[in-house]
Amino acid sequence: MAANYNDSGLPPLALAELRWAYEHLEHPSLAARLSDLLASPVESGLKVLPVRWQKRVRRGAELAILRALKVALTSLDERTAGPSWDWAHKGLAVATGAVGGFFGPLAVLAELPVTTVLILRSIADVARSQGEDLSATEAQIACVQVFGLGGRSVEDDAAEVGYYGLRISLGLHFERILEFAGRNHGIHIPAAMNLARAIAARFGVVISDKAAVQLIPIAGAASGALLNYLFMQHYQDVARGHFIVRRLERLYGIDLVHEVYLRMAEAERQAERHFSPIEGF
């Protein structure tokens, strides 16, 4: 049974937007999309991913996020203009994936920096369409945070860390970067490195899923172009959810939006308990 939020204090349209954002921020699974595509669990591919490869993926993710953070803090506002052009960015991602797919799984790390910056441009377009001022350092870093919000680690799942929990976790070094940028018009390198590592730890989870799929034999039928299409779609959805929440917070206040969001999470937990099998039967 659907929860009643008529007394939430949010207008119906804002409430519908927040519900959409909730669904895409609390269940941002690229692995599920890839499994649907291949009719095969991505976890089976993760089991055959060598430990050495996993380390390379994590290192590649960290370098890609550092590059994206540098782009965000130096040129994002200058090079991104207009409304959200989701399909244009998907087209570029498809082209990059097609080239990478030609060279097989080993091309994942080679194409990662390029694909990451392409995704960042798309995230920025989504941010602008939701009213963000990309000349502000806070908005630029919020764009990079999307990479962390779109990947959940095992620790996150075990602790049931949701969207707001991840925002707090990824924002631990946020204030220091903003303070330094405002005072010195530059980047606080230690804080930026720590933020990049925190984001990359979760971004690497998604990269591992993508790499695992490219190691599954049946994935030969699914080109690198299609994989990159899903990759871009995944982060566009997470970005739209993230910046919808931020826009609603600006309009109606952080406390109210947070409260309604938590009520949605509680309603989902109650529904799961209601429909779960009774123990002992």
Summary of the structure (lengths in Angstrom):
residues: 281
radius of gyration: 19.2
end to end distance: 23.5
largest distance: 64.5
contacts: 902
relative contact order: 0.19
helix: 78%
strand: 0%
